[in-house]
Amino acid sequence: MKRIENFKSIIDKYDIIFFDAFGVIKTYQGLMPGIQNTFDYLSEQGKEYYIVTNDASRSPLQLAESYHRAGLTVITPERIVSSGMLTKEYLDLKVDDGIVAYLGTPESSHYIESSGLHTLPVSSINADNIDKVNALIFLDDEGFNWCDDLNKTVNILRKRTIPVIVANTDKAYPVSIHDVGIAIGGIAAMIESIIGRQFIRFGKPDSQMFMFTFDLIREYRTVTKQQIVMVGDTLQTDILGGNKFGLDTVLVLSGNTLPKDANNRITATGIVPTYICDSAVVDLGGLRF
């Protein structure tokens, strides 16, 4: 583990960079100041990059559009791999028909709809249709009534033995420099403990996200894991997941992990990044270009 001042000196060593989204490219305030410099530099150097995110609230197209609206136009849908994509793939392979109930916004459900399946929010599940519910997905922490719909979720899962998928494994996310909000992964963990079941998870730190992206790359070029570095702000998801998959990792101190806490958290968790850097912003001699 090395503390590096200049992010450029890290990415110069690799051909492909995997970025987490929240806390690395963007924050609760918008785009990370100067992050455009990083993507300009990657383009100039001919290096590839992917945004590997646990955000299942929107499709890659919608996520790319959100970057474009913020002024970061170089990120295209093809460069985004979300845990929601793995969820859709699972539904296509494993759930043939019926209703997929979900917790989240309507936008989060639209792009996981599969042939022969119908998505319905948990709030719309009732005695008339509960027998047709063949899967339940935790997608987003918004779009539902926490009290009523979480209670209903518990009781649906007490009555139906069906696959339950956690499409975003994040348990919390920063809402300000000091405070966090409860993410859908935290809600799912609570309901797991209540009903005594283990859910299917798609997202960092599990290896499926990294393997999915790795396989995408290998469809058009030869690549080894030694050519890739994972950049993230959270030890338990980004760094642990990258480490488990055999990638070098960069912990940036611009999101979930604050500079004053970094060493203590690394010691406490035993999750050790290859590098630590203040941010993922490329800086040449103190000048951002």
Legacy VTK file of the C-alpha trace (Angstrom):
# vtk DataFile Version 3.0
C-alpha trace
ASCII
DATASET POLYDATA
POINTS 289 float
0.000 0.000 0.000
1.465 3.305 -1.128
0.222 6.823 -0.537
0.431 8.555 -3.933
-0.034 12.270 -4.394
-0.531 12.261 -8.149
-3.243 10.032 -9.618
-1.629 10.276 -13.066
1.411 8.320 -11.887
-0.892 5.421 -11.014
-2.955 5.198 -14.182
0.155 5.538 -16.335
0.979 1.964 -15.253
-2.245 0.404 -16.542
-4.090 0.008 -19.838
-7.638 -0.146 -18.466
-9.139 1.681 -15.491
-12.294 0.609 -13.671
-13.923 3.516 -11.830
-16.562 3.433 -9.157
-19.079 6.245 -9.696
-20.236 7.841 -6.445
-17.397 9.255 -4.398
-14.951 8.960 -7.301
-16.440 10.640 -10.375
-19.328 12.395 -8.663
-20.417 13.368 -5.171
-23.617 14.595 -3.547
-22.694 18.033 -4.927
-22.269 16.926 -8.546
-19.206 16.019 -10.590
-15.910 15.791 -8.743
-14.127 19.099 -9.477
-11.484 18.506 -12.149
-12.621 14.978 -13.059
-12.964 16.020 -16.696
-9.152 16.328 -16.700
-8.838 12.631 -15.940
-11.001 11.536 -18.838
-9.313 13.983 -21.200
-5.968 12.488 -20.205
-7.204 8.909 -20.642
-8.464 9.749 -24.125
-5.183 11.431 -25.059
-3.223 8.392 -23.880
-5.524 5.894 -25.600
-6.397 4.187 -22.331
-9.723 2.453 -21.828
-12.053 2.867 -18.880
-15.298 1.491 -17.514
-17.603 2.802 -14.820
-18.309 -0.243 -12.632
-21.133 0.796 -10.351
-23.569 -0.669 -7.862
-26.144 1.900 -9.003
-29.172 -0.115 -10.146
-31.545 2.836 -10.042
-31.111 3.651 -13.750
-30.014 1.968 -16.955
-26.546 2.607 -18.453
-28.205 4.923 -20.986
-29.867 6.936 -18.222
-26.663 7.024 -16.182
-24.674 8.239 -19.192
-27.250 10.953 -19.823
-26.864 12.142 -16.233
-23.111 12.575 -16.803
-23.781 14.416 -20.060
-26.152 16.836 -18.344
-23.414 17.547 -15.794
-20.938 18.298 -18.606
-19.012 14.990 -18.737
-19.936 13.955 -22.267
-17.199 11.376 -22.905
-18.891 8.666 -20.814
-21.099 6.579 -23.100
-23.561 3.817 -22.109
-21.132 1.202 -23.446
-18.617 2.309 -20.798
-21.001 1.710 -17.894
-21.460 -1.659 -16.180
-24.101 -1.594 -13.459
-25.291 -4.241 -11.042
-28.722 -3.832 -12.629
-27.339 -5.335 -15.848
-26.429 -8.519 -13.991
-29.873 -8.570 -12.411
-31.520 -8.424 -15.831
-29.280 -11.224 -17.089
-30.296 -13.372 -14.106
-33.998 -12.740 -14.769
-33.582 -13.655 -18.442
-31.946 -16.949 -17.498
-33.786 -17.991 -14.355
-37.302 -16.497 -14.211
-39.589 -17.556 -17.051
-42.844 -15.789 -16.325
-45.004 -14.032 -13.769
-44.503 -10.834 -11.782
-41.224 -9.388 -10.563
-41.963 -7.282 -7.476
-39.503 -4.529 -6.658
-38.535 -1.848 -4.175
-37.355 1.253 -6.001
-38.417 3.885 -8.475
-40.378 3.116 -11.675
-37.292 4.188 -13.647
-35.212 1.539 -11.911
-37.655 -1.201 -12.893
-38.153 -0.390 -16.568
-34.794 -1.520 -17.846
-34.794 -4.832 -15.963
-38.046 -5.912 -17.583
-37.481 -9.137 -19.454
-39.441 -10.999 -22.066
-42.499 -12.582 -20.478
-42.068 -10.771 -17.147
-44.090 -7.953 -15.665
-42.639 -5.650 -13.002
-44.798 -4.283 -10.210
-43.836 -2.207 -7.169
-44.248 -3.978 -3.853
-47.024 -1.497 -3.050
-49.136 -3.013 -5.869
-48.856 -6.587 -4.645
-52.082 -7.848 -3.068
-54.049 -11.021 -2.367
-55.141 -11.241 -6.009
-51.663 -11.269 -7.542
-49.240 -12.455 -4.862
-49.317 -16.026 -6.198
-47.946 -14.742 -9.526
-44.918 -13.083 -7.913
-41.921 -15.188 -8.980
-39.072 -12.888 -7.921
-38.475 -9.818 -5.770
-35.734 -7.245 -6.351
-34.216 -4.565 -4.135
-33.353 -1.802 -6.632
-33.260 1.628 -4.986
-33.845 3.318 -1.622
-36.331 5.771 -3.186
-39.747 5.364 -4.772
-41.636 3.620 -2.004
-43.125 4.120 1.447
-40.500 2.821 3.833
-42.890 1.803 6.607
-45.729 0.243 4.621
-43.726 -1.292 1.793
-40.934 -2.741 3.929
-43.495 -4.443 6.124
-45.253 -5.724 3.011
-41.942 -7.011 1.623
-41.323 -9.033 4.771
-44.760 -10.620 4.534
-44.516 -11.346 0.800
-41.296 -13.247 1.477
-42.856 -15.105 4.390
-45.582 -16.339 2.031
-43.613 -16.918 -1.177
-40.420 -18.974 -1.606
-38.990 -17.040 -4.524
-35.599 -15.692 -5.640
-34.759 -12.392 -3.948
-32.144 -10.243 -5.670
-30.228 -7.319 -4.180
-29.240 -5.291 -7.242
-27.325 -2.686 -5.250
-25.277 -4.042 -2.363
-24.263 -0.624 -0.983
-25.439 -0.286 2.611
-24.960 3.484 2.863
-23.997 6.458 0.710
-22.719 9.964 1.547
-25.330 12.721 1.597
-22.929 15.358 2.901
-19.297 15.544 3.942
-20.181 14.133 7.381
-23.482 12.249 6.967
-24.681 9.145 5.140
-28.044 7.808 4.025
-29.247 4.208 4.199
-28.898 2.535 0.800
-31.015 -0.328 -0.514
-28.316 -2.873 0.386
-28.692 -1.881 4.029
-32.465 -2.304 3.814
-32.032 -5.730 2.223
-29.632 -6.823 4.976
-32.186 -5.842 7.617
-34.968 -7.840 5.935
-32.652 -10.828 5.491
-32.077 -10.892 9.236
-35.805 -10.644 9.949
-36.915 -13.520 7.732
-33.789 -15.659 8.123
-32.918 -15.962 4.438
-29.905 -15.169 2.291
-30.562 -13.137 -0.841
-28.795 -13.195 -4.204
-26.451 -10.227 -4.562
-25.165 -8.575 -7.735
-22.665 -5.853 -7.037
-19.304 -5.143 -5.518
-17.624 -6.728 -3.612
-18.868 -9.919 -5.298
-16.778 -10.964 -8.276
-19.620 -11.143 -10.820
-19.378 -7.418 -11.575
-15.675 -7.662 -12.335
-15.984 -10.880 -14.314
-18.858 -9.425 -16.349
-16.747 -6.374 -17.275
-13.610 -8.473 -17.834
-15.535 -10.730 -20.226
-16.890 -7.692 -22.100
-13.325 -6.521 -22.723
-12.085 -9.952 -23.754
-14.712 -10.074 -26.489
-12.691 -7.523 -28.482
-9.115 -7.654 -27.130
-6.642 -9.772 -25.221
-6.204 -8.529 -21.677
-4.815 -9.726 -18.350
-5.848 -8.656 -14.879
-2.415 -7.100 -14.408
-3.360 -4.474 -17.025
-6.395 -3.282 -15.041
-6.712 -1.136 -11.914
-9.888 -0.580 -9.876
-10.468 2.908 -8.426
-12.971 3.295 -5.599
-13.777 5.150 -2.404
-15.099 2.291 -0.271
-12.973 -0.471 1.233
-15.779 -2.999 1.724
-17.061 -2.860 -1.868
-14.680 -1.341 -4.419
-11.366 -2.313 -2.856
-12.386 -5.692 -1.443
-14.070 -6.619 -4.721
-11.081 -5.586 -6.815
-8.692 -7.403 -4.491
-10.787 -10.587 -4.599
-10.815 -10.529 -8.393
-7.048 -10.118 -8.504
-6.844 -6.482 -9.596
-4.606 -3.742 -8.262
-6.748 -1.192 -6.430
-6.718 2.524 -5.629
-8.540 3.875 -2.583
-9.442 7.516 -3.178
-10.247 9.702 -0.172
-12.942 11.760 -1.877
-16.039 9.801 -0.863
-16.937 7.199 1.744
-13.435 6.981 3.220
-12.259 10.249 4.735
-8.522 11.029 4.980
-8.557 11.064 8.787
-10.175 7.608 8.906
-8.325 5.773 6.139
-5.488 4.131 8.079
-7.719 3.086 10.974
-10.279 1.563 8.625
-7.639 -0.341 6.694
-6.187 -1.688 9.929
-9.618 -2.588 11.341
-10.937 -4.321 8.212
-7.730 -5.841 6.885
-8.750 -4.657 3.410
-5.583 -3.201 1.917
-5.560 -1.229 -1.355
-2.519 -1.236 -3.611
-2.469 2.582 -3.525
-4.116 5.452 -1.661
-4.718 8.750 -3.420
-6.602 11.899 -2.458
-8.796 11.774 -5.567
-9.073 10.389 -9.099
-8.316 13.800 -10.604
-5.227 13.907 -12.824
-2.821 16.598 -11.670
0.344 17.565 -13.521
2.682 19.554 -11.294
-0.267 20.917 -9.344
-1.964 22.157 -12.537
-5.146 20.464 -13.671
-5.369 20.500 -17.425
LINES 1 290
289 0 1 2 3 4 5 6 7 8 9 10 11 12 13 14 15 16 17 18 19 20 21 22 23 24 25 26 27 28 29 30 31 32 33 34 35 36 37 38 39 40 41 42 43 44 45 46 47 48 49 50 51 52 53 54 55 56 57 58 59 60 61 62 63 64 65 66 67 68 69 70 71 72 73 74 75 76 77 78 79 80 81 82 83 84 85 86 87 88 89 90 91 92 93 94 95 96 97 98 99 100 101 102 103 104 105 106 107 108 109 110 111 112 113 114 115 116 117 118 119 120 121 122 123 124 125 126 127 128 129 130 131 132 133 134 135 136 137 138 139 140 141 142 143 144 145 146 147 148 149 150 151 152 153 154 155 156 157 158 159 160 161 162 163 164 165 166 167 168 169 170 171 172 173 174 175 176 177 178 179 180 181 182 183 184 185 186 187 188 189 190 191 192 193 194 195 196 197 198 199 200 201 202 203 204 205 206 207 208 209 210 211 212 213 214 215 216 217 218 219 220 221 222 223 224 225 226 227 228 229 230 231 232 233 234 235 236 237 238 239 240 241 242 243 244 245 246 247 248 249 250 251 252 253 254 255 256 257 258 259 260 261 262 263 264 265 266 267 268 269 270 271 272 273 274 275 276 277 278 279 280 281 282 283 284 285 286 287 288
